[in-house]
């Protein structure tokens, strides 16, 4: 709430772009499955892209067993990776509204009020005045995925 009040006092001439980097667990991770076997008889082996994190219904029993199997990572030779047959991506990079809510059902508000406050300023534009830089929080530096994220973040900063 304080951020919104501060933004209201900023003159239009000094409105600078804002890039929001979420805290741990706030990025939306999507998954696509192409597994050779399933962990439980009720889990899917294949799927098109769907929300892996965070869809609250996935955390209920028995769906949580499928979610855990798809969400977990393997660690081998100092490298984290998805389990075989699971491909992941983080959506909404560079967009204004991808961090409004933590979950798909819009139960947990995250940056929505802040983004609304920024975009309510005269001259503010969606995708220009405020942009998001979500990431897959399961990877830690110095992983290849983290380096790719930092490269994308640098490009976003240069283009903003």
C-alpha positions in Angstrom: 0.0 0.0 0.0 2.9 2.4 0.8 4.3 1.8 -2.7 1.0 2.9 -4.4 0.9 6.0 -2.2 4.5 6.9 -3.1 3.8 6.3 -6.8 0.9 8.8 -6.7 3.3 11.5 -5.6 5.8 11.0 -8.5 5.6 13.5 -11.3 4.9 12.2 -14.8 8.3 13.4 -16.1 10.1 11.2 -13.6 8.1 8.0 -14.3 10.8 5.4 -15.0 10.2 1.8 -16.0 10.1 -0.8 -13.2 11.2 -4.4 -13.5 9.6 -6.7 -10.9 11.7 -9.8 -9.9 9.5 -12.0 -7.7 10.6 -13.6 -4.5 11.0 -17.3 -4.1 7.9 -19.4 -4.9 6.1 -16.5 -6.8 6.9 -17.4 -10.4 4.4 -19.5 -12.4 6.1 -22.6 -13.7 4.4 -24.5 -16.5 5.1 -28.1 -17.4 4.6 -30.4 -20.4 4.8 -34.1 -19.9 6.0 -36.9 -22.1 6.9 -39.6 -19.6 7.5 -43.3 -20.3 5.8 -44.3 -17.1 3.7 -42.8 -14.4 4.4 -42.6 -10.7 0.8 -43.6 -9.8 -2.0 -45.1 -11.9 -4.0 -41.8 -11.7 -1.2 -39.6 -12.9 -0.8 -38.4 -16.5 2.1 -39.6 -18.6 1.6 -37.0 -21.3 0.1 -33.5 -21.4 0.2 -30.2 -23.2 1.5 -27.1 -21.2 -0.2 -26.7 -17.9 0.4 -24.8 -14.7 2.7 -26.8 -12.4 3.3 -24.0 -9.8 1.0 -22.7 -8.4 -2.3 -24.3 -8.9 -3.8 -24.9 -5.5 -5.9 -27.9 -6.6 -2.7 -29.8 -7.4 -1.7 -29.7 -3.8 -4.8 -31.7 -2.7 -4.7 -35.4 -2.2 -4.3 -37.5 -4.3 -3.2 -35.0 -7.0 -0.3 -33.9 -4.8 1.4 -37.2 -5.6 1.4 -36.4 -9.3 2.4 -32.8 -8.7 5.4 -33.8 -6.5 6.6 -36.3 -9.1 6.5 -33.6 -11.8 7.8 -30.8 -9.7 10.9 -32.6 -8.2 14.3 -32.3 -9.7 17.3 -34.6 -10.1 20.8 -33.7 -9.1 23.7 -35.4 -10.9 27.3 -34.3 -11.4 26.6 -31.0 -9.7 23.7 -30.2 -12.1 20.0 -29.9 -11.3 17.5 -31.0 -14.0 13.9 -31.9 -14.4 13.0 -35.6 -14.1 12.9 -37.4 -17.5 9.8 -36.7 -19.5 9.1 -33.3 -17.7 9.8 -30.1 -19.6 9.3 -26.8 -17.8 9.1 -23.1 -18.6 8.3 -19.9 -16.8 5.6 -17.8 -18.5 5.1 -14.1 -18.5 8.7 -12.9 -18.8 8.6 -9.1 -19.7 4.9 -8.8 -19.3 3.2 -6.4 -16.8 0.6 -8.7 -15.4 2.3 -12.1 -15.0 3.0 -11.5 -11.3 -0.4 -10.1 -10.3 -1.3 -13.4 -8.5 0.8 -16.2 -7.1 -1.8 -18.9 -8.1 -3.9 -19.6 -11.2 -7.2 -19.3 -9.3 -6.4 -15.7 -8.3 -6.8 -16.4 -4.6 -3.3 -15.1 -3.5 -2.6 -11.5 -4.7 1.0 -10.7 -5.2 2.0 -7.6 -7.3 -1.4 -6.8 -8.6 -1.9 -3.7 -6.4 1.5 -2.4 -7.2 1.1 -2.9 -10.9 -2.3 -1.2 -10.8 -0.8 1.7 -9.0 2.0 2.1 -11.5 -0.3 1.7 -14.5 -2.8 4.3 -13.1 -0.1 7.0 -13.5 -0.5 9.4 -16.5 1.6 8.2 -19.3 2.2 4.7 -17.9 1.9 1.9 -20.4 1.4 -1.8 -19.9 4.5 -3.8 -21.0 6.6 -0.6 -20.9 6.3 1.1 -17.5 6.3 -2.0 -15.5 7.6 -5.5 -16.5 8.1 -8.8 -14.8 11.1 -11.0 -14.7 9.9 -14.3 -13.2 12.3 -17.3 -13.0 12.3 -21.0 -12.1 13.2 -20.8 -8.4 14.1 -24.5 -8.3 17.4 -23.8 -10.0 20.2 -22.2 -8.2 23.3 -20.4 -9.5 25.5 -21.4 -11.2 23.2 -23.6 -13.2 22.8 -23.3 -16.9 19.2 -22.2 -16.4 20.1 -19.5 -14.0 22.7 -18.1 -16.4 20.1 -18.1 -19.2 17.7 -16.2 -16.8 20.4 -13.6 -16.1 21.1 -13.2 -19.8 17.3 -12.7 -20.4 17.2 -10.2 -17.5 20.1 -8.2 -18.9 18.3 -8.1 -22.3 15.1 -7.0 -20.6 17.0 -4.2 -18.7 18.7 -3.1 -21.9 15.4 -3.0 -23.8 13.4 -1.2 -21.1 
